[in-house]
Amino acid sequence: MIEQGLIAVAGLDVYADEPNVPERLLRLDNAVLLSNLAAYFETGRVKVLEPSAT
């Protein structure tokens, strides 16, 4: 959808095959790619770590 122009701009921080980012996304001028930011926030850490603690 980004490539077809249906989405004007996107900020992405989660990818289907982390840590591998699809090459086609790296070439887009209308996408900002970040590392997964969920772990930097308390709620994200809880959601990730809680299932492994039980």
C-alpha positions, 0 to 999 in steps of 0.5 A: 500500500505504501509503494502504490501510494495508498498510504502517503507516509509511514513510520514502521518499527515492527517487521515480520522477520525481525531483525531483517527488514525487507530490502524494498522498504529500505528503498522507500522515500516515504517511510521512516524505519526504526528499530522495535521501540516497544521494549523502551516503554514500561508497558511494552516490557511488561507485555513481552516479559509477563508471559515468560514469567508465568 
